Amino acid sequence: MPIPAIGSAASDFTLETTGGSVTLSSFRGQQHVLLAFFPLAFTGVCTAEMCAFGDDFDAFASRDVVVIPISVDAVPSLKEFQAKHAMRVDLASDFTREVSRAYGTLLEERFFSTRAYFLIDKAGVVRWSFVEATPGTRRENAEILAEIAKLGA
C-alpha cells in the first residue's frame, strides 16, 4: 500500500505492546500520536533512536504527543530490548506486518519495516510523515519536535 497522504485519515489499528495493547483511535480527541516505524530491535540505529525517544519523553509528553514505536519483532523480544536499555516508551509489535503494510513501510523482500514517521493529530489526521531512504538513517528528535510545534494546541 502507498504511504498515507498528508491530510488523510490515519489507518486505525490495535497492536500488542510491551505495556499491553494499544489502539490508535483511542487517542482521538485526547493526544497527538507519533508513529515511529523501526526495522529491528537490538540494532545500533534502532537502539539509539528508541533511547532518544526515552531521553526526550517529557518533551513529547509536554506537547501532548504519545510516541508509538513499531517494529515487526515479537513482544517478548521487544520486552527484552526495552528492559536491556531501560526505555521509557512502550514498543509495539507488528508481528503480522499488517500495520507496516497499511502505512506503506514494509520492505517485502526483507520482511521488516523501513524507518518511517507519521505524526497524527488529535483528529486522527496525518499531518507530517517522513520515510527514510535507508533503514540505517533516522530523524533527530529536534526535527520531529519542530514538526509537532506546527500542530499548535
HELIX and SHEET records of a PDB file:
HELIX    1   1 LEU A   24  PHE A   27  5                                   4    
HELIX    2   2 GLY A   44  ASP A   55  1                                  12    
HELIX    3   3 PHE A   57  SER A   62  1                                   6    
HELIX    4   4 VAL A   75  LYS A   84  1                                  10    
HELIX    5   5 GLU A   98  ALA A  102  1                                   5    
HELIX    6   6 ASN A  141  ALA A  149  1                                   9    
SHEET    1   A 7 GLY A  20  THR A  23  0                                        
SHEET    2   A 7 THR A  14  THR A  17 -1                                        
SHEET    3   A 7 ALA A  92  SER A  93 -1                                        
SHEET    4   A 7 VAL A  65  SER A  71  1                                        
SHEET    5   A 7 HIS A  32  PHE A  37  1                                        
SHEET    6   A 7 ALA A 116  ILE A 120 -1                                        
SHEET    7   A 7 VAL A 126  VAL A 131 -1                                        
SHEET    1   B 2 LEU A 106  LEU A 107  0                                        
SHEET    2   B 2 PHE A 112  SER A 113 -1                                        
END                                                                             
